[in-house]
Amino acid sequence: MTDFTEPRFDHPPRPMAQRVGAIAWPSFFAAGVCTMVFFAFIDPIELRDMTFPGVPVTRELGYTIGFFMFWLATASSSLFTWILLRPASRFNRALPPG
């Protein structure tokens, strides 16, 4: 029978740089791919004219804003996946006897 009175760790906690890198690098790569595919079909100037015609946005600024928006979206996805995959043994405590 398994003893659940003592917490058991699956592995030691990862360094902060490794955790941030595991979220930032895949999301950066995915944002780059999404940006290339999106802007292969959509011109930032035409998008600006349809959404914010009075705002002076250049084509390069449109690409930059698009990339960072894709990066934010994919980083959120990676962060949510990381949260869901954390080992439960770190957070589940044994119930008090009684």
N, C-alpha and C positions, 0 to 999 in steps of 0.2 A: 504494500500500500504506500502511496506517495505522501510524504510529510509536507503539508502546506503551512506549517507554523513559522518556518524560516523563509524569508524572501530569497528567491533564486534569480540570479542575473544570467541572461542568455549570453551576453558579451559585455565587456567594459564600455562605458560611454565613449563616444567618438569625440575627437577634438573639434572645436568650433569651426576651424578652417575647413575641415573635411565635411562637416555638415553643410556649411554654406556653399562649398564647392559642389556638393552633390545636388544641390538645388539650382545654383546659378548656371553651371556649365551646360547641363542638358537643356535648360530653358533658353539659354543664349543661342545654342545651336538650333533649336526648334524655331525660335523667333527669326533667326536669319533665313531659314527655309521658308517660313510663312511669309516673310516680307518679300522674298524673291518671287514666290508664286503669286501673291496678291498684286504686287505692282507690275507683274508681267501683263496683267489684264486691265488694271486700273491706273489711270494717270492722276497723280496727286493734284494737278492744277484743275482738272475737270471735277474731281471730288470736292475740292475747295469751292469751286463755282456752284456746285449743287448744295453744299451744306452751309458754308460761311463766305458768301461772296464779297463781303466788305472787309475781310481780314487779309492783310498782305502776307500770304504764305507762299514761299518759293517752292520749287519742285524738291530741292534738297531738304528743306525743312519738313516738307510733307513726308519724304522717305524716313527722316529721322524720327518724327513723331510716330509714324506707323510702326517702325521697328521697336521703339520703346513701349508702345501699347501692346504689341505682340509679345514682347519680353515680359511685361507685367502679367499678361494673361497666362503665359506658359510657366512663369515662375510660381504663380498662384496654384496652378495645377500640380507642379512638382512639390510644392510645400504641403499641399493637402495630402498627396500620396505619402510623403515622408511622415506626416502626422499619423496617418492610418497604419503605417507599417512599423511603428515603434514597438518594441517588445512589451507585451502586457505585464511581464514579471516586474517591471520597474514601477508600475503604477498600482497593481493589485496587491493589497495588503491582506494578511490573514485576518479572519474575523476573530474578535475576542471570544475566549471560551465562555460558554454560558448558554 
